Structures are given as C-alpha cells and as structure tokens.
C-alpha cells in the first residue's frame, strides 16, 4: 500500500517537473529561435546587398548621391576609394 502511494507521488512529481521543462522548452522555442532566425536572415541579406553594391560600383567613381560637392573632399573620396579597392584585391 505504501509502495503504491509513493509510486503515485513520484509519478505526479515527475510529471510536474516534465511539465516545467516542457514550458521552458516552449518558451525558448517561441522567443529565442525566431530571434536567431532573424539575425541569420539579416546577415545573409546584408552580405548579398554588400556584394551587390560593391559589384555595381565603378573602380574610381562613387554614385552621384554619395559624391561630395566640395572638390577637395571629392578628391579625398577618390583616394580612399582607390586605397579601398587596392586593399580588397
């Protein structure tokens, strides 16, 4: 009789702990996994956009909307772009 009672108690306690672990697992799945997927997708999209922008740039020319109006600054931009292209080769 005592053995059956203790068996039932341990079963209830075990189910309680299993349910707590299941709730922790569900919470992890609902909160962290979408965040991790979002970070991975963002990195992939930014890597694709970076390669697309780099391939569309001419070797010594920036797009018009990025060029400085000041001739001295424009010359500095050209020098930086040339140095960047040499260092990335």
LOVEX-665327 format. One line per field, with one value per residue: residue number from 1; residue in three letters; x, y, z of N, C-alpha, C, O, CB in turn. Coordinates in nm, 3 decimals, always signed. Glycine has a CB too. Layout:
resi [NUM, ...]
resn [ALA, ...]
n.u [X, ...]
n.v [Y, ...]
n.w [Z, ...]
ca.u [X, ...]
ca.v [Y, ...]
ca.w [Z, ...]
c.u [X, ...]
c.v [Y, ...]
c.w [Z, ...]
o.u [X, ...]
o.v [Y, ...]
o.w [Z, ...]
cb.u [X, ...]
cb.v [Y, ...]
cb.w [Z, ...]
***
This chain:
resi [1, 2, 3, 4, 5, 6, 7, 8, 9, 10, 11, 12, 13, 14, 15, 16, 17, 18, 19, 20, 21, 22, 23, 24, 25, 26, 27, 28, 29, 30, 31, 32, 33, 34, 35, 36, 37, 38, 39, 40, 41, 42, 43, 44, 45, 46, 47, 48, 49, 50, 51, 52, 53, 54, 55, 56, 57, 58, 59, 60, 61, 62, 63, 64, 65, 66, 67, 68, 69, 70, 71, 72, 73, 74, 75, 76, 77, 78, 79, 80, 81, 82, 83, 84, 85, 86, 87, 88, 89]
resn [UNK, UNK, UNK, UNK, UNK, UNK, UNK, UNK, UNK, UNK, UNK, UNK, UNK, UNK, UNK, UNK, UNK, UNK, UNK, UNK, UNK, UNK, UNK, UNK, UNK, UNK, UNK, UNK, UNK, UNK, UNK, UNK, UNK, UNK, UNK, UNK, UNK, UNK, UNK, UNK, UNK, UNK, UNK, UNK, UNK, UNK, UNK, UNK, UNK, UNK, UNK, UNK, UNK, UNK, UNK, UNK, UNK, UNK, UNK, UNK, UNK, UNK, UNK, UNK, UNK, UNK, UNK, UNK, UNK, UNK, UNK, UNK, UNK, UNK, UNK, UNK, UNK, UNK, UNK, UNK, UNK, UNK, UNK, UNK, UNK, UNK, UNK, UNK, UNK]
n.u [+0.083, +0.188, +0.397, +0.262, +0.138, +0.364, +0.467, +0.270, +0.293, +0.557, +0.524, +0.347, +0.505, +0.720, +0.587, +0.517, +0.769, +0.848, +0.653, +0.724, +0.978, +0.894, +0.748, +0.955, +1.104, +0.918, +0.892, +1.153, +1.157, +0.962, +1.055, +1.343, +1.432, +1.303, +1.434, +1.702, +1.680, +1.600, +1.831, +2.017, +1.899, +1.907, +2.186, +2.252, +2.107, +2.225, +2.488, +2.449, +2.350, +2.573, +2.766, +2.634, +2.622, +2.897, +2.973, +2.838, +2.960, +3.182, +3.536, +3.679, +3.487, +3.220, +2.866, +2.643, +2.484, +2.635, +2.867, +3.088, +3.024, +3.215, +3.522, +3.774, +3.708, +3.589, +3.808, +3.951, +3.773, +3.799, +4.066, +4.050, +3.873, +4.023, +4.234, +4.086, +3.992, +4.235, +4.323, +4.132, +4.168]
n.v [-0.119, +0.128, +0.142, +0.168, +0.413, +0.585, +0.544, +0.664, +0.928, +0.994, +0.972, +1.183, +1.400, +1.371, +1.412, +1.677, +1.805, +1.741, +1.880, +2.143, +2.157, +2.125, +2.361, +2.547, +2.476, +2.532, +2.808, +2.889, +2.810, +2.976, +3.236, +3.268, +3.124, +3.242, +3.491, +3.420, +3.314, +3.546, +3.706, +3.556, +3.563, +3.840, +3.885, +3.736, +3.874, +4.129, +4.065, +3.985, +4.226, +4.388, +4.271, +4.311, +4.593, +4.652, +4.531, +4.688, +4.932, +5.152, +5.130, +5.372, +5.557, +5.703, +5.665, +5.928, +6.043, +5.995, +6.135, +6.394, +6.747, +6.939, +7.003, +6.931, +6.747, +6.560, +6.471, +6.351, +6.145, +5.994, +5.910, +5.755, +5.559, +5.439, +5.336, +5.161, +4.979, +4.870, +4.747, +4.555, +4.371]
n.w [+0.000, +0.088, -0.091, -0.338, -0.297, -0.274, -0.527, -0.685, -0.591, -0.667, -0.941, -0.994, -0.909, -1.087, -1.333, -1.292, -1.294, -1.555, -1.697, -1.630, -1.751, -2.015, -2.052, -2.028, -2.254, -2.459, -2.422, -2.487, -2.756, -2.864, -2.816, -2.852, -3.081, -3.315, -3.303, -3.344, -3.603, -3.735, -3.707, -3.855, -4.112, -4.158, -4.165, -4.394, -4.593, -4.576, -4.647, -4.911, -5.017, -4.978, -5.148, -5.388, -5.404, -5.404, -5.644, -5.823, -5.808, -5.974, -6.040, -5.965, -5.905, -5.731, -5.669, -5.780, -5.576, -5.352, -5.381, -5.276, -5.267, -5.242, -5.398, -5.288, -5.088, -5.255, -5.401, -5.192, -5.136, -5.370, -5.349, -5.115, -5.205, -5.408, -5.254, -5.096, -5.286, -5.372, -5.138, -5.098, -5.294]
ca.u [+0.000, +0.276, +0.474, +0.174, +0.121, +0.487, +0.477, +0.181, +0.351, +0.673, +0.473, +0.294, +0.620, +0.792, +0.508, +0.528, +0.899, +0.845, +0.572, +0.804, +1.078, +0.825, +0.718, +1.081, +1.136, +0.825, +0.931, +1.275, +1.123, +0.880, +1.125, +1.481, +1.454, +1.277, +1.539, +1.821, +1.650, +1.602, +1.970, +2.079, +1.843, +1.960, +2.326, +2.255, +2.059, +2.326, +2.602, +2.410, +2.342, +2.709, +2.831, +2.565, +2.667, +3.038, +2.987, +2.781, +3.047, +3.294, +3.659, +3.723, +3.376, +3.108, +2.739, +2.628, +2.428, +2.735, +2.984, +3.092, +3.017, +3.341, +3.622, +3.880, +3.652, +3.567, +3.939, +3.980, +3.690, +3.859, +4.186, +4.006, +3.814, +4.133, +4.301, +3.997, +3.990, +4.364, +4.336, +4.036, +4.204]
ca.v [+0.000, +0.244, +0.146, +0.221, +0.556, +0.654, +0.537, +0.768, +1.059, +1.018, +0.993, +1.321, +1.492, +1.360, +1.481, +1.820, +1.851, +1.730, +1.991, +2.265, +2.153, +2.148, +2.505, +2.616, +2.449, +2.608, +2.949, +2.906, +2.798, +3.090, +3.364, +3.278, +3.069, +3.345, +3.594, +3.364, +3.308, +3.684, +3.751, +3.485, +3.618, +3.976, +3.875, +3.689, +3.983, +4.235, +4.017, +3.992, +4.367, +4.441, +4.225, +4.376, +4.733, +4.654, +4.497, +4.794, +5.050, +5.156, +5.128, +5.500, +5.652, +5.678, +5.713, +6.074, +6.086, +5.979, +6.220, +6.521, +6.863, +7.010, +6.933, +6.873, +6.626, +6.463, +6.413, +6.261, +6.026, +5.915, +5.846, +5.649, +5.451, +5.369, +5.258, +5.051, +4.878, +4.800, +4.662, +4.444, +4.276]
ca.w [+0.000, +0.094, -0.216, -0.443, -0.269, -0.312, -0.673, -0.737, -0.557, -0.754, -1.076, -1.001, -0.901, -1.214, -1.436, -1.265, -1.345, -1.701, -1.749, -1.618, -1.857, -2.143, -2.060, -2.056, -2.394, -2.544, -2.412, -2.566, -2.898, -2.907, -2.806, -2.899, -3.215, -3.417, -3.298, -3.409, -3.746, -3.785, -3.718, -3.967, -4.237, -4.174, -4.208, -4.533, -4.680, -4.579, -4.725, -5.052, -5.056, -4.983, -5.272, -5.499, -5.409, -5.443, -5.785, -5.906, -5.804, -6.067, -5.959, -5.911, -5.908, -5.642, -5.724, -5.772, -5.448, -5.247, -5.405, -5.206, -5.357, -5.229, -5.480, -5.205, -5.029, -5.363, -5.429, -5.081, -5.156, -5.477, -5.296, -5.024, -5.283, -5.474, -5.149, -5.056, -5.393, -5.372, -5.020, -5.102, -5.400]
c.u [+0.087, +0.356, +0.389, +0.154, +0.245, +0.508, +0.390, +0.238, +0.468, +0.630, +0.421, +0.408, +0.699, +0.718, +0.514, +0.660, +0.905, +0.764, +0.647, +0.910, +1.015, +0.791, +0.844, +1.120, +1.046, +0.860, +1.055, +1.242, +1.048, +0.961, +1.260, +1.501, +1.416, +1.381, +1.664, +1.799, +1.653, +1.743, +2.038, +2.029, +1.897, +2.105, +2.335, +2.213, +2.163, +2.450, +2.571, +2.408, +2.482, +2.779, +2.765, +2.611, +2.812, +3.055, +2.932, +2.867, +3.155, +3.422, +3.696, +3.610, +3.266, +2.979, +2.721, +2.578, +2.525, +2.856, +2.973, +3.086, +3.149, +3.449, +3.734, +3.831, +3.628, +3.699, +3.980, +3.899, +3.750, +3.982, +4.150, +3.949, +3.922, +4.207, +4.217, +3.996, +4.122, +4.374, +4.241, +4.069, +4.288]
c.v [+0.126, +0.257, +0.205, +0.371, +0.634, +0.652, +0.646, +0.908, +1.091, +1.039, +1.135, +1.422, +1.489, +1.430, +1.632, +1.875, +1.844, +1.844, +2.124, +2.269, +2.177, +2.296, +2.586, +2.596, +2.526, +2.756, +2.978, +2.904, +2.921, +3.219, +3.367, +3.229, +3.170, +3.457, +3.544, +3.356, +3.448, +3.737, +3.685, +3.540, +3.758, +3.973, +3.831, +3.800, +4.094, +4.192, +4.022, +4.137, +4.426, +4.397, +4.289, +4.521, +4.740, +4.623, +4.607, +4.920, +5.040, +5.170, +5.261, +5.601, +5.607, +5.717, +5.862, +6.118, +6.070, +6.071, +6.351, +6.635, +6.941, +6.934, +6.868, +6.743, +6.518, +6.393, +6.315, +6.132, +5.935, +5.840, +5.732, +5.530, +5.370, +5.281, +5.140, +4.942, +4.800, +4.704, +4.543, +4.343, +4.164]
c.w [+0.000, -0.036, -0.329, -0.423, -0.311, -0.463, -0.737, -0.710, -0.649, -0.899, -1.092, -0.997, -1.031, -1.327, -1.417, -1.320, -1.497, -1.761, -1.738, -1.727, -1.994, -2.159, -2.089, -2.203, -2.489, -2.540, -2.494, -2.715, -2.947, -2.908, -2.875, -3.041, -3.324, -3.419, -3.369, -3.560, -3.807, -3.801, -3.837, -4.101, -4.262, -4.222, -4.354, -4.628, -4.688, -4.656, -4.874, -5.099, -5.067, -5.112, -5.393, -5.515, -5.455, -5.592, -5.874, -5.905, -5.910, -5.985, -5.895, -5.904, -5.811, -5.713, -5.696, -5.634, -5.332, -5.264, -5.327, -5.307, -5.355, -5.308, -5.398, -5.141, -5.134, -5.398, -5.318, -5.094, -5.263, -5.425, -5.200, -5.100, -5.356, -5.373, -5.104, -5.161, -5.396, -5.254, -5.025, -5.210, -5.349]
o.u [+0.064, +0.379, +0.440, +0.152, +0.234, +0.559, +0.432, +0.231, +0.477, +0.694, +0.448, +0.407, +0.742, +0.779, +0.515, +0.661, +0.963, +0.802, +0.635, +0.931, +1.075, +0.805, +0.840, +1.163, +1.094, +0.857, +1.062, +1.292, +1.068, +0.938, +1.288, +1.581, +1.492, +1.412, +1.725, +1.889, +1.704, +1.772, +2.110, +2.109, +1.929, +2.142, +2.417, +2.275, +2.187, +2.511, +2.657, +2.457, +2.508, +2.843, +2.833, +2.637, +2.846, +3.140, +2.974, +2.850, +3.212, +3.417, +3.740, +3.636, +3.225, +2.982, +2.777, +2.624, +2.502, +2.938, +2.866, +3.135, +3.187, +3.467, +3.783, +3.902, +3.646, +3.701, +4.035, +3.949, +3.752, +4.000, +4.212, +3.974, +3.913, +4.240, +4.270, +3.999, +4.122, +4.426, +4.268, +4.004, +4.327]
o.v [+0.219, +0.368, +0.285, +0.447, +0.738, +0.748, +0.711, +0.996, +1.201, +1.115, +1.200, +1.519, +1.594, +1.500, +1.707, +1.980, +1.932, +1.899, +2.209, +2.374, +2.243, +2.351, +2.681, +2.691, +2.579, +2.823, +3.079, +2.987, +2.965, +3.305, +3.461, +3.286, +3.183, +3.511, +3.618, +3.389, +3.466, +3.806, +3.752, +3.562, +3.791, +4.050, +3.884, +3.820, +4.147, +4.274, +4.060, +4.168, +4.507, +4.479, +4.319, +4.567, +4.825, +4.682, +4.620, +5.007, +4.933, +5.218, +5.263, +5.721, +5.491, +5.794, +5.915, +6.219, +6.124, +6.083, +6.409, +6.623, +7.002, +6.814, +6.762, +6.643, +6.400, +6.273, +6.208, +6.023, +5.813, +5.722, +5.625, +5.415, +5.248, +5.166, +5.033, +4.823, +4.679, +4.593, +4.441, +4.238, +4.076]
o.w [-0.077, -0.084, -0.408, -0.520, -0.377, -0.521, -0.832, -0.796, -0.703, -0.972, -1.193, -1.074, -1.079, -1.407, -1.515, -1.386, -1.561, -1.864, -1.827, -1.788, -2.079, -2.269, -2.166, -2.268, -2.590, -2.644, -2.563, -2.791, -3.061, -2.994, -2.949, -3.115, -3.420, -3.525, -3.446, -3.638, -3.917, -3.899, -3.911, -4.192, -4.376, -4.310, -4.429, -4.732, -4.796, -4.725, -4.954, -5.207, -5.157, -5.178, -5.492, -5.626, -5.537, -5.658, -5.989, -5.990, -5.933, -5.872, -5.780, -5.899, -5.810, -5.808, -5.600, -5.581, -5.224, -5.173, -5.314, -5.419, -5.455, -5.287, -5.434, -5.140, -5.107, -5.423, -5.346, -5.065, -5.247, -5.454, -5.203, -5.064, -5.364, -5.402, -5.078, -5.126, -5.419, -5.267, -4.962, -5.218, -5.426]
cb.u [-0.094, +0.372, +0.522, +0.038, +0.092, +0.608, +0.434, +0.041, +0.396, +0.772, +0.361, +0.195, +0.711, +0.814, +0.362, +0.517, +1.012, +0.787, +0.439, +0.869, +1.151, +0.696, +0.654, +1.194, +1.124, +0.679, +0.954, +1.377, +1.039, +0.758, +1.143, +1.570, +1.374, +1.139, +1.571, +1.853, +1.512, +1.525, +2.047, +2.050, +1.689, +1.951, +2.403, +2.163, +1.925, +2.365, +2.639, +2.272, +2.258, +2.790, +2.824, +2.412, +2.651, +3.118, +2.917, +2.640, +3.110, +3.279, +3.772, +3.837, +3.320, +3.125, +2.621, +2.533, +2.301, +2.781, +2.998, +3.221, +2.901, +3.382, +3.683, +3.925, +3.521, +3.508, +4.045, +3.951, +3.548, +3.897, +4.274, +3.901, +3.714, +4.231, +4.334, +3.855, +3.966, +4.479, +4.310, +3.896, +4.277]
cb.v [+0.000, +0.233, +0.004, +0.147, +0.578, +0.589, +0.398, +0.756, +1.062, +0.902, +0.891, +1.347, +1.455, +1.215, +1.433, +1.848, +1.768, +1.594, +2.000, +2.274, +2.018, +2.063, +2.553, +2.565, +2.301, +2.587, +2.988, +2.795, +2.673, +3.106, +3.400, +3.202, +2.940, +3.406, +3.633, +3.223, +3.242, +3.775, +3.719, +3.333, +3.620, +4.053, +3.776, +3.567, +4.040, +4.276, +3.872, +3.926, +4.447, +4.394, +4.072, +4.371, +4.802, +4.553, +4.366, +4.827, +5.065, +5.273, +5.082, +5.556, +5.666, +5.756, +5.633, +6.123, +6.009, +5.836, +6.250, +6.532, +6.955, +7.024, +7.030, +6.974, +6.657, +6.533, +6.524, +6.329, +6.066, +6.004, +5.950, +5.703, +5.507, +5.470, +5.346, +5.103, +4.946, +4.901, +4.744, +4.497, +4.345]
cb.w [+0.121, +0.213, -0.254, -0.442, -0.118, -0.242, -0.724, -0.675, -0.409, -0.744, -1.108, -0.884, -0.782, -1.250, -1.432, -1.113, -1.285, -1.745, -1.674, -1.478, -1.857, -2.151, -1.929, -1.963, -2.423, -2.500, -2.266, -2.533, -2.921, -2.817, -2.662, -2.808, -3.233, -3.395, -3.152, -3.352, -3.770, -3.692, -3.588, -3.959, -4.232, -4.043, -4.119, -4.550, -4.627, -4.437, -4.683, -5.073, -4.954, -4.861, -5.283, -5.478, -5.271, -5.360, -5.815, -5.858, -5.664, -6.171, -6.043, -5.994, -6.051, -5.509, -5.665, -5.881, -5.419, -5.241, -5.556, -5.119, -5.316, -5.078, -5.579, -5.096, -4.955, -5.487, -5.443, -4.946, -5.194, -5.597, -5.223, -4.927, -5.384, -5.541, -5.030, -5.032, -5.530, -5.368, -4.894, -5.123, -5.511]
***
